[in-house]
């Protein structure tokens, strides 16, 4: 089926590799989220696309789900990224004798990370009872991004995500809901 619609092919990259995709809007109903962010991508059977892949067509998408069609095409549910974020980690520098140099501070671990960010509303809290009471934003990004769980024993303090110049604390990371992607709950960073 993919080959029958060559007139609708859009050149793209899948994790940096050139391919083609047939893009269409998702059908998430009438919510603003659905109208602006939900997309469907159909890829050729030989495509390297996987759940969690980053698709670039001039716009950027994250693959949230993938299933084969009867024609063996790869049918993917995707979300359009809407923000570039930075990941910061609280760290201390040491000299050659392991003596601390200066005060610990947040330093950039990852910059220019393409992500999908959603503000936590009362409707979202009703739809997702697993949200923490302090969560203000949900962030979806690739699992290859170096962000750590708040209970990681190697961390002095939880990681920080910078959205539009404002800092947010990483409170929880879900790596099960969307294979290949992290769904991260953020709260206001008061540190």
SELOSE-334015 format. One line per 5 residues: number of its first residue (from 1); for each residue x, y, z of N, C-alpha, C. Coordinates in steps of 0.2 Angstrom, whole numbers, padded with zeros to 4 digits. Example, Ala and Ser with C-alpha at 12.3 -4.5 7.8 and 13.67 -1.06 7.14 Angstrom:
1	0066:-0028:0039:0062:-0022:0039:0066:-0016:0039 | 0064:-0011:0035:0068:-0005:0036:0064:0000:0039
END
This chain:
1	0004:-0006:0000:0000:0000:0000:0004:0006:0000 | 0010:0006:0004:0014:0012:0004:0017:0014:-0003 | 0018:0009:-0007:0021:0011:-0014:0016:0013:-0018 | 0009:0012:-0017:0004:0014:-0021:0002:0021:-0020 | 0005:0024:-0015:0004:0031:-0014:0010:0035:-0014
6	0014:0034:-0019:0021:0037:-0020:0020:0045:-0021 | 0014:0047:-0023:0013:0054:-0024:0012:0058:-0017 | 0011:0054:-0012:0010:0057:-0005:0016:0056:-0001 | 0021:0053:-0004:0027:0052:0000:0031:0059:0002 | 0033:0060:0008:0036:0065:0011:0043:0063:0013
11	0048:0066:0010:0055:0064:0012:0056:0066:0019 | 0060:0061:0023:0061:0062:0030:0067:0059:0032 | 0069:0060:0038:0074:0056:0041:0072:0052:0047 | 0074:0046:0048:0072:0042:0054:0078:0041:0058 | 0079:0045:0063:0085:0045:0067:0091:0046:0063
16	0090:0051:0059:0096:0054:0054:0097:0050:0048 | 0093:0045:0047:0094:0041:0040:0088:0043:0035 | 0090:0044:0029:0085:0047:0024:0080:0041:0023 | 0073:0043:0023:0068:0038:0021:0062:0042:0018 | 0056:0039:0018:0050:0043:0016:0044:0041:0020
21	0039:0045:0021:0034:0044:0025:0028:0047:0022 | 0022:0044:0023:0015:0047:0022:0012:0049:0028 | 0012:0056:0029:0010:0059:0035:0002:0061:0034 | -0001:0060:0040:-0008:0062:0040:-0010:0064:0048 | -0015:0068:0049:-0017:0070:0055:-0020:0064:0059
26	-0019:0063:0065:-0022:0058:0070:-0029:0060:0071 | -0033:0055:0074:-0040:0057:0075:-0041:0056:0082 | -0038:0061:0086:-0039:0061:0093:-0045:0065:0095 | -0050:0066:0091:-0056:0070:0093:-0055:0077:0092 | -0058:0081:0097:-0059:0088:0096:-0054:0092:0101
31	-0050:0088:0105:-0045:0092:0109:-0040:0096:0106 | -0038:0101:0109:-0032:0105:0106:-0026:0101:0105 | -0025:0096:0109:-0019:0092:0109:-0020:0088:0103 | -0026:0085:0101:-0027:0080:0096:-0026:0084:0089 | -0029:0090:0089:-0029:0094:0083:-0021:0096:0081
36	-0017:0098:0086:-0011:0101:0084:-0005:0096:0085 | -0006:0091:0088:0000:0086:0090:0000:0079:0087 | -0006:0077:0086:-0007:0069:0085:-0006:0068:0077 | -0001:0064:0075:0000:0062:0068:0000:0055:0067 | -0001:0053:0061:0000:0046:0059:0005:0046:0054
41	0010:0041:0054:0015:0040:0049:0015:0033:0046 | 0015:0033:0040:0015:0026:0037:0022:0025:0033 | 0026:0020:0035:0032:0019:0032:0032:0013:0028 | 0037:0012:0024:0038:0006:0019:0040:0000:0024 | 0038:-0006:0021:0040:-0012:0025:0047:-0013:0027
46	0052:-0010:0023:0059:-0010:0024:0062:-0005:0028 | 0057:0000:0031:0060:0006:0035:0063:0003:0041 | 0067:0008:0044:0071:0006:0050:0067:0009:0056 | 0061:0012:0055:0057:0016:0060:0056:0011:0066 | 0057:0013:0072:0055:0009:0078:0051:0014:0083
51	0048:0011:0088:0045:0015:0093:0051:0019:0096 | 0049:0026:0097:0054:0030:0100:0059:0034:0095 | 0058:0032:0089:0062:0036:0084:0060:0043:0083 | 0065:0047:0081:0064:0054:0079:0064:0055:0072 | 0058:0057:0070:0057:0058:0063:0057:0066:0061
56	0061:0068:0056:0061:0075:0054:0059:0076:0047 | 0055:0080:0045:0052:0082:0039:0052:0089:0037 | 0056:0093:0041:0055:0100:0042:0052:0102:0048 | 0047:0097:0050:0045:0097:0057:0047:0091:0060 | 0047:0090:0067:0050:0085:0070:0044:0081:0074
61	0045:0074:0074:0040:0070:0077:0043:0064:0081 | 0040:0062:0086:0042:0056:0090:0037:0051:0089 | 0040:0045:0088:0036:0039:0086:0034:0036:0093 | 0027:0036:0095:0025:0033:0101:0022:0026:0101 | 0020:0024:0095:0018:0017:0094:0019:0015:0087
66	0020:0008:0086:0021:0006:0079:0018:-0001:0078 | 0014:-0002:0073:0011:-0009:0072:0012:-0010:0064 | 0012:-0016:0062:0012:-0018:0055:0005:-0018:0052 | 0004:-0016:0046:-0003:-0016:0043:-0003:-0023:0039 | -0009:-0025:0037:-0009:-0031:0033:-0004:-0032:0027
71	-0003:-0026:0024:0002:-0025:0018:0009:-0025:0021 | 0010:-0026:0027:0017:-0026:0031:0020:-0019:0031 | 0016:-0013:0029:0019:-0007:0030:0019:-0005:0038 | 0023:0000:0040:0024:0001:0047:0020:0007:0048 | 0014:0006:0052:0009:0011:0054:0011:0014:0061
76	0013:0021:0061:0015:0023:0067:0011:0029:0070 | 0010:0029:0076:0007:0034:0080:0012:0039:0082 | 0012:0045:0080:0017:0050:0082:0014:0056:0085 | 0019:0060:0089:0017:0066:0092:0022:0071:0089 | 0020:0077:0087:0024:0083:0085:0027:0086:0090
81	0034:0087:0090:0037:0090:0096:0035:0097:0096 | 0035:0100:0102:0034:0107:0102:0038:0112:0106 | 0044:0109:0108:0049:0112:0112:0056:0109:0112 | 0061:0114:0112:0068:0112:0113:0069:0113:0120 | 0072:0108:0124:0073:0108:0131:0081:0107:0132
86	0083:0108:0138:0090:0107:0141:0089:0102:0147 | 0093:0098:0148:0094:0093:0154:0100:0096:0158 | 0099:0097:0164:0104:0099:0169:0105:0094:0175 | 0111:0094:0177:0112:0089:0183:0116:0093:0188 | 0114:0092:0194:0118:0095:0200:0124:0091:0201
91	0130:0095:0201:0136:0091:0201:0141:0095:0205 | 0147:0092:0207:0152:0095:0210:0159:0094:0206 | 0163:0099:0205:0169:0097:0202:0175:0096:0207 | 0179:0092:0206:0185:0090:0210:0191:0091:0207 | 0197:0092:0211:0203:0092:0208:0206:0085:0208
96	0213:0085:0206:0216:0078:0206:0216:0074:0212 | 0216:0077:0218:0216:0074:0224:0209:0073:0227 | 0204:0074:0223:0197:0073:0225:0194:0078:0230 | 0197:0084:0230:0195:0089:0234:0190:0093:0230 | 0184:0095:0233:0179:0099:0229:0182:0106:0227
101	0180:0108:0221:0182:0114:0219:0176:0119:0218 | 0175:0124:0222:0169:0128:0222:0163:0125:0225 | 0157:0128:0224:0151:0125:0226:0148:0121:0221 | 0144:0116:0223:0140:0112:0218:0135:0116:0214 | 0134:0115:0208:0129:0119:0204:0127:0114:0198
106	0121:0117:0195:0118:0113:0189:0122:0115:0183 | 0124:0109:0179:0128:0110:0173:0124:0107:0168 | 0124:0109:0162:0121:0106:0156:0123:0099:0154 | 0119:0094:0154:0121:0087:0152:0119:0086:0145 | 0113:0089:0143:0110:0088:0136:0107:0095:0134
111	0109:0097:0128:0106:0103:0126:0102:0102:0119 | 0098:0107:0117:0094:0106:0111:0091:0099:0110 | 0087:0097:0115:0083:0091:0115:0076:0092:0112 | 0074:0089:0107:0068:0090:0104:0063:0086:0108 | 0057:0089:0111:0053:0085:0115:0046:0088:0114
116	0041:0084:0117:0034:0086:0117:0032:0087:0124 | 0030:0093:0126:0028:0096:0132:0021:0097:0133 | 0018:0095:0138:0011:0096:0139:0010:0099:0146 | 0006:0104:0147:0004:0107:0153:-0001:0103:0157 | 0000:0101:0163:-0005:0097:0167:-0011:0101:0169
121	-0017:0099:0166:-0023:0103:0168:-0027:0098:0172 | -0033:0101:0174:-0038:0097:0178:-0040:0091:0174 | -0042:0093:0168:-0044:0087:0163:-0039:0082:0163 | -0032:0083:0162:-0027:0078:0161:-0027:0074:0168 | -0027:0078:0174:-0027:0074:0180:-0033:0069:0181
126	-0039:0071:0178:-0044:0067:0178:-0043:0061:0174 | -0040:0062:0168:-0039:0056:0163:-0033:0052:0165 | -0028:0054:0169:-0022:0051:0171:-0021:0051:0179 | -0025:0046:0182:-0024:0047:0190:-0017:0045:0192 | -0012:0043:0188:-0006:0042:0190:-0001:0048:0191
131	-0004:0054:0189:0000:0060:0190:0001:0062:0197 | 0007:0064:0199:0009:0067:0206:0005:0073:0207 | 0003:0075:0213:0000:0081:0215:0004:0087:0213 | 0011:0086:0213:0015:0092:0212:0016:0093:0204 | 0015:0088:0200:0016:0089:0193:0013:0095:0189
136	0017:0099:0186:0015:0104:0182:0015:0103:0174 | 0020:0099:0172:0021:0097:0165:0022:0090:0164 | 0020:0087:0158:0022:0081:0156:0027:0082:0150 | 0033:0078:0150:0038:0079:0145:0039:0072:0142 | 0039:0072:0135:0040:0066:0132:0046:0067:0127
141	0051:0063:0128:0057:0063:0124:0060:0056:0123 | 0066:0056:0119:0069:0049:0117:0072:0046:0123 | 0072:0040:0124:0076:0037:0130:0084:0037:0129 | 0086:0039:0123:0093:0040:0123:0096:0046:0126 | 0091:0051:0128:0093:0057:0131:0095:0055:0139
146	0101:0058:0141:0104:0057:0147:0100:0061:0153 | 0094:0058:0155:0091:0061:0161:0090:0055:0165 | 0090:0056:0172:0090:0050:0177:0084:0051:0181 | 0082:0045:0184:0077:0044:0189:0079:0048:0195 | 0074:0051:0198:0076:0055:0204:0079:0051:0210
151	0077:0044:0210:0080:0040:0215:0087:0037:0214 | 0090:0039:0208:0096:0036:0206:0101:0038:0212 | 0105:0033:0214:0109:0034:0220:0116:0038:0218 | 0117:0039:0212:0123:0043:0209:0121:0050:0209 | 0115:0052:0210:0113:0059:0210:0113:0062:0217
156	0116:0069:0217:0115:0072:0223:0108:0075:0224 | 0105:0078:0219:0098:0080:0218:0095:0078:0212 | 0089:0078:0211:0086:0076:0205:0088:0081:0199 | 0088:0078:0193:0089:0082:0187:0084:0088:0186 | 0087:0092:0182:0083:0098:0181:0082:0099:0173
161	0075:0100:0171:0074:0102:0164:0072:0109:0163 | 0075:0112:0158:0074:0119:0157:0069:0120:0151 | 0063:0123:0152:0058:0124:0147:0057:0131:0146 | 0059:0134:0140:0058:0141:0139:0061:0146:0145 | 0067:0144:0147:0071:0148:0152:0069:0147:0159
166	0064:0142:0160:0061:0141:0167:0063:0134:0169 | 0065:0133:0175:0068:0127:0178:0063:0123:0181 | 0063:0116:0179:0058:0111:0182:0062:0105:0185 | 0059:0102:0190:0063:0097:0193:0060:0090:0190 | 0064:0085:0189:0062:0079:0187:0059:0075:0193
171	0052:0073:0193:0049:0070:0199:0048:0062:0197 | 0047:0061:0191:0045:0053:0190:0047:0052:0182 | 0049:0046:0181:0051:0044:0174:0047:0038:0172 | 0043:0038:0167:0039:0032:0165:0042:0030:0158 | 0045:0024:0158:0048:0021:0152:0044:0015:0149
176	0038:0014:0152:0034:0009:0150:0029:0011:0145 | 0026:0016:0146:0020:0019:0143:0021:0019:0135 | 0027:0022:0133:0028:0023:0126:0035:0020:0125 | 0036:0014:0122:0042:0011:0121:0047:0015:0117 | 0053:0016:0120:0058:0020:0117:0058:0027:0119
181	0053:0029:0123:0052:0036:0125:0051:0036:0132 | 0054:0042:0135:0052:0043:0142:0046:0048:0143 | 0042:0047:0147:0036:0051:0149:0038:0054:0156 | 0040:0060:0157:0043:0063:0163:0038:0068:0166 | 0037:0067:0173:0033:0072:0176:0038:0077:0179
186	0036:0083:0178:0040:0089:0181:0036:0093:0185 | 0040:0096:0190:0036:0101:0195:0041:0107:0195 | 0038:0112:0198:0042:0119:0198:0048:0117:0202 | 0054:0120:0200:0060:0119:0203:0061:0125:0208 | 0061:0123:0214:0062:0128:0219:0069:0128:0223
191	0074:0125:0219:0081:0125:0222:0085:0131:0220
END
